[in-house]
Amino acid sequence: MSLQKPLIIDVHGHYTTAPKALEEWRNKQIAGIKDPTVMPKVADLKISDDELRESIELNQLTKMKERGSDLTIFSPRASFMAHHIGDVNISSTWASICNELCYRVSQLFPDHFIGAAMLPQSPGVDPKTCLAEIDRCVHDYGMVGINLNPDPSGGHWNSPPLTDRHWYPIYEKMVELDIPAMIHVSTSCNACFHTTGAHYINADTTAVMQLIQGDLFRDFPTLKFVIPHGGGAAPYHWGRYRGLAQELKKPLLVEHLLKNIFFDTCVYHQPGIDLLTKVIPVDNILFASEMIGAVRGIDPETGHYYDDTKRYVLATPHLSQEQRYKVFEANARRVYSRLDVALNKKGL
């Protein structure tokens, strides 16, 4: 692929437009927690391929074609993960259903979508319970990454930090399979934290600070995390985090973190992308839009959709043509090695 025309890979897409039947089934499942007599069976959910096609063709695929993106790493809707609801059996059933739908989308539109898995997490439950689903999604569905929720409680933060050995079973599996994790929380059930405006950004920032405080990558030197939404507040406060790392007697962040963590471009205005691309090394930036996601409107200052992030990456003065190629394609293929393998098999 030439530098003049990179493959535009969006590493952050969610199935936010799934047919209504999915939400209706989930509502019945939630009701069944209190009244087992109304608990639905997995077989009760019936969504045809035609319904899946319509939900994608009229939404994500239309906007991808309009905006000029080629391939989206596609995972279940983040706010629907809701790991705080029910127990691990509820989460396992729900994750299995949602992952299968994303797989079906990737089969219906193989040139435009490839899957990433939601995990069947549950508060206080050993992460080992997620390993079978990871294996299934990678080996059976060809998925290329996972979404890891650092706060299954939904905004109460009662899980250990990401550097704790609590999480090591998942990290060991990630290293074994050579897949990255996007650190992505779900719905906030804490009224203090708006889900997409506060809880998401809080979690991104918290993850960066936890990783600064610990020494996780000494134990897992090849572990890869994607911090979404532009890394939360971290790039904007990069001097603060460099200084805190120094006070904690940690190595420089380029050594301590930047061999292992990456930031996406889900930042919805030009000054934000300008700052991200000026502060964070280009090798650590992956193109993403989260479209159709948290911010769906049109910016009255520009007349364009807020989440049309390709426009910002093209316009920023801080990237050369070669660097834009890295952001749009090369970095994603390096971080998501299984994606690179899949693309190579297609001659891309």
VOGU-3710 file (C-alpha; in Angstrom, 3 decimals, decimal comma):
1> mslqkpliid> 0,000/0,000/0,000  1,492/3,335/-0,990  1,999/6,160/1,424  -0,223/8,321/-0,792  -3,256/6,112/-0,187  -3,144/4,201/3,103  -5,763/1,714/4,136  -7,901/3,666/6,603  -8,294/1,370/9,618  -10,628/2,507/12,397
11> vhghyttapk> -9,631/0,593/15,531  -12,619/1,685/17,623  -16,091/0,757/16,419  -19,053/-0,583/18,403  -22,268/-2,233/17,248  -24,458/0,617/18,468  -27,052/0,073/15,747  -27,901/-3,566/16,431  -31,504/-4,562/15,676  -33,999/-3,693/18,414
21> aleewrnkqi> -34,535/-7,371/19,156  -31,155/-7,467/20,913  -32,118/-4,789/23,428  -35,524/-6,388/23,944  -33,881/-9,740/24,705  -31,481/-8,046/27,128  -34,361/-6,338/28,942  -36,002/-9,732/29,401  -32,735/-11,180/30,678  -32,439/-8,381/33,235
31> agikdptvmp> -36,049/-8,923/34,305  -35,277/-12,623/34,640  -32,670/-11,913/37,315  -35,500/-11,114/39,725  -38,085/-13,449/38,207  -36,485/-16,593/36,736  -39,788/-17,568/35,147  -39,338/-14,811/32,530  -35,651/-15,473/31,826  -35,318/-15,797/28,036
41> kvadlkisdd> -33,430/-18,582/26,304  -30,587/-17,761/23,917  -32,615/-19,417/21,163  -35,405/-16,876/21,740  -33,264/-14,179/20,118  -33,839/-14,311/16,387  -32,058/-11,773/14,176  -31,808/-12,513/10,465  -28,862/-11,745/8,210  -31,068/-9,271/6,359
51> elresielnq> -31,711/-7,396/9,596  -27,986/-7,288/10,325  -27,244/-6,047/6,805  -29,805/-3,279/7,080  -28,509/-2,162/10,475  -24,992/-1,795/9,063  -25,646/-0,623/5,499  -27,871/2,250/6,596  -25,545/3,361/9,375  -21,851/2,517/9,822
61> ltkmkergsd> -21,172/1,439/6,258  -22,819/4,519/4,792  -20,713/6,822/6,942  -17,539/4,847/6,298  -18,044/5,320/2,559  -18,899/9,001/2,966  -15,837/9,671/5,110  -13,423/7,424/3,270  -12,576/4,775/5,859  -12,000/1,188/4,802
71> ltifsprasf> -12,035/-1,199/7,759  -13,406/-1,036/11,306  -12,416/-3,173/14,270  -15,926/-3,882/15,508  -16,956/-4,862/19,030  -20,199/-4,996/21,011  -21,705/-1,737/22,204  -19,626/-0,611/25,174  -22,435/0,935/27,200  -24,443/-2,298/26,805
81> mahhigdvni> -21,722/-4,491/28,338  -23,011/-3,478/31,797  -20,912/-5,968/33,691  -22,418/-4,795/36,987  -25,788/-6,347/36,112  -26,438/-9,857/37,370  -23,755/-12,473/37,982  -21,040/-14,058/35,882  -23,538/-16,415/34,222  -25,636/-13,467/33,093
91> sstwasicne> -22,545/-11,710/31,753  -21,271/-14,842/30,033  -24,519/-15,396/28,164  -24,779/-11,740/27,211  -21,153/-11,508/26,028  -21,532/-14,666/23,945  -24,611/-13,305/22,187  -23,073/-9,886/21,493  -19,791/-11,318/20,251  -21,586/-13,681/17,903
101> lcyrvsqlfp> -23,501/-10,788/16,357  -20,262/-8,883/15,704  -18,818/-12,013/14,149  -21,836/-12,338/11,889  -21,397/-8,718/10,802  -17,752/-9,429/9,985  -18,841/-12,401/7,868  -21,476/-10,391/6,024  -19,069/-7,498/5,384  -15,602/-9,096/5,455
111> dhfigaamlp> -13,935/-6,230/3,606  -15,163/-3,631/6,073  -15,414/-5,184/9,559  -13,339/-7,472/11,752  -14,262/-8,346/15,310  -12,989/-7,546/18,789  -14,485/-9,283/21,801  -16,464/-8,167/24,794  -15,491/-10,120/27,917  -17,906/-11,831/30,353
121> qspgvdpktc> -16,628/-9,868/33,327  -18,486/-9,579/36,628  -17,594/-7,651/39,821  -15,451/-9,644/42,204  -15,165/-12,631/39,869  -11,828/-14,174/38,921  -10,843/-12,983/35,415  -10,003/-16,596/34,571  -13,708/-16,926/33,797  -13,085/-14,789/30,682
131> laeidrcvhd> -10,460/-17,034/29,121  -12,772/-19,470/27,358  -14,618/-16,618/25,629  -11,336/-15,038/24,537  -10,206/-18,331/23,026  -13,552/-18,842/21,305  -13,603/-15,362/19,808  -10,016/-15,480/18,577  -9,922/-19,057/17,323  -13,505/-19,524/16,098
141> ygmvginlnp> -14,452/-15,968/15,123  -11,079/-14,610/13,996  -11,326/-11,632/16,326  -8,192/-9,528/16,666  -8,514/-7,926/20,110  -10,570/-7,606/23,274  -12,196/-4,849/25,293  -11,115/-4,991/28,937  -13,266/-3,206/31,513  -11,080/-2,034/34,443
151> dpsgghwnsp> -14,223/-1,255/36,475  -16,899/-3,962/36,157  -18,785/-2,320/39,046  -20,043/0,440/36,747  -18,471/3,494/38,334  -17,681/2,411/41,903  -14,117/1,245/41,207  -13,923/-1,682/43,605  -11,659/-3,844/41,414  -7,878/-3,915/41,890
161> pltdrhwypi> -5,790/-1,639/39,647  -4,741/-2,924/36,264  -1,244/-3,606/37,569  -2,532/-6,070/40,189  -1,986/-9,810/39,745  -5,780/-10,137/39,776  -5,703/-9,372/36,052  -2,738/-11,567/35,145  -4,767/-14,488/33,718  -6,130/-12,184/31,029
171> yekmveldip> -2,698/-10,711/30,334  -1,180/-14,170/30,000  -3,849/-15,083/27,479  -3,304/-11,822/25,582  0,412/-12,520/25,319  -0,212/-16,132/24,286  -2,550/-15,050/21,479  -0,707/-11,791/20,690  -3,814/-9,625/20,941  -4,163/-6,134/22,404
181> amihvstscn> -6,847/-4,952/24,810  -8,695/-1,693/24,516  -9,225/-0,453/28,070  -12,915/0,409/27,914  -15,445/0,797/30,723  -19,188/0,390/30,304  -22,274/2,166/31,606  -21,915/4,189/34,768  -24,461/3,358/37,447  -22,966/6,071/39,680
191> acfhttgahy> -24,960/9,297/39,290  -21,800/11,330/39,840  -20,313/10,113/36,557  -22,044/10,599/33,225  -21,255/7,491/31,193  -19,645/8,946/28,077  -18,776/12,441/29,309  -17,139/11,537/32,599  -16,853/7,801/33,311  -15,192/6,953/29,978
201> inadttavmq> -12,668/9,770/30,203  -12,053/9,134/33,904  -11,297/5,498/33,151  -8,873/6,295/30,341  -6,986/8,703/32,580  -7,094/6,334/35,558  -5,682/3,499/33,472  -2,698/5,607/32,425  -1,973/6,601/36,011  -2,287/3,031/37,285
211> liqgdlfrdf> 0,192/1,888/34,665  2,584/4,669/35,674  2,384/3,651/39,331  3,097/-0,014/38,652  5,673/-2,036/36,763  3,323/-4,260/34,778  5,375/-4,276/31,604  8,378/-5,754/33,394  6,286/-8,898/33,800  4,649/-8,585/30,372
221> ptlkfviphg> 7,050/-6,792/28,016  4,947/-7,575/24,932  1,544/-6,665/26,418  -0,353/-4,052/24,389  -3,106/-1,714/25,561  -5,076/0,819/23,559  -6,299/3,736/25,655  -9,388/5,062/23,865  -10,911/8,514/23,536  -7,508/10,033/22,870
231> ggaapyhwgr> -6,136/8,775/26,178  -8,566/10,739/28,329  -6,807/13,610/30,057  -3,345/12,062/29,803  -2,031/13,791/26,645  -3,381/17,151/27,801  -1,577/16,702/31,139  1,471/14,850/29,814  3,819/17,076/31,817  1,974/16,162/35,006
241> yrglaqelkk> 2,352/12,448/34,281  5,991/12,768/33,308  6,571/14,594/36,572  4,642/12,084/38,661  6,581/9,221/37,101  9,787/11,023/37,988  8,671/11,483/41,604  7,759/7,793/41,752  11,299/6,932/40,578  9,958/5,360/37,414
251> pllvehllkn> 11,743/5,400/34,045  10,918/8,062/31,499  7,447/7,473/30,082  8,851/6,686/26,654  10,433/3,611/28,270  7,960/2,975/31,072  4,746/3,095/29,003  5,118/3,915/25,343  6,410/0,542/24,216  3,122/-0,933/25,389
261> iffdtcvyhq> 0,305/1,622/25,361  -1,302/3,391/22,445  -3,877/6,162/22,107  -6,696/6,379/19,593  -7,960/9,487/17,801  -11,498/9,568/19,228  -11,066/13,262/19,991  -13,805/15,365/18,492  -12,321/18,689/17,541  -9,274/19,913/15,645
271> pgidlltkvi> -7,396/21,452/18,596  -7,659/18,138/20,462  -6,125/16,150/17,597  -3,490/18,850/17,155  -2,490/18,454/20,794  -2,549/14,650/20,685  -0,335/14,518/17,599  2,068/17,094/19,013  2,466/15,526/22,468  2,264/11,770/21,856
281> pvdnilfase> 4,795/10,090/19,536  3,236/9,206/16,207  4,074/5,514/16,644  1,656/5,443/19,595  -1,383/6,917/17,815  -4,032/4,771/16,108  -6,796/6,155/13,931  -10,298/5,689/15,350  -13,656/7,425/15,328  -16,019/5,394/17,575
291> migavrgidp> -18,616/6,105/14,910  -21,615/5,708/15,418  -21,031/6,320/19,115  -21,091/8,734/22,000  -21,151/11,975/20,001  -23,327/11,763/16,902  -24,195/15,370/16,112  -22,870/17,971/13,705  -20,505/20,643/15,028  -22,124/24,033/14,295
301> etghyyddtk> -18,667/25,623/14,134  -17,548/23,418/11,235  -20,703/21,955/9,707  -19,195/18,471/9,958  -19,880/15,551/12,263  -17,905/15,720/15,496  -16,818/12,107/15,082  -15,465/12,555/11,548  -11,973/12,232/12,972  -10,260/11,475/9,659
311> ryvlatphls> -10,798/15,118/8,777  -8,831/16,232/11,839  -5,955/13,825/11,217  -5,640/15,072/7,640  -5,725/18,709/8,737  -3,325/18,677/11,667  0,000/20,415/10,922  1,932/18,029/13,176  1,943/15,000/10,860  3,833/14,392/7,644
321> qeqrykvfea> 2,447/12,209/4,867  4,504/9,273/6,149  3,297/9,855/9,704  -0,332/9,940/8,592  0,245/6,580/6,924  1,359/5,235/10,304  -1,702/6,634/12,082  -4,170/5,416/9,457  -2,718/1,980/8,742  0,755/0,914/9,801
331> narrvysrld> 0,364/1,352/13,553  -2,888/-0,613/13,629  -1,295/-3,479/11,718  1,622/-3,491/14,160  -0,487/-3,363/17,328  -3,189/-5,736/16,054  -0,905/-8,422/14,637  -3,806/-10,752/13,865  -5,390/-8,003/11,796  -2,154/-7,726/9,827
341> valnkkgl> -2,214/-11,474/9,166  -5,826/-11,288/7,988  -5,062/-8,384/5,657  -1,984/-10,083/4,259  -4,083/-13,127/3,405  -6,268/-10,799/1,315  -3,236/-9,323/-0,412  -3,623/-5,994/1,381
//
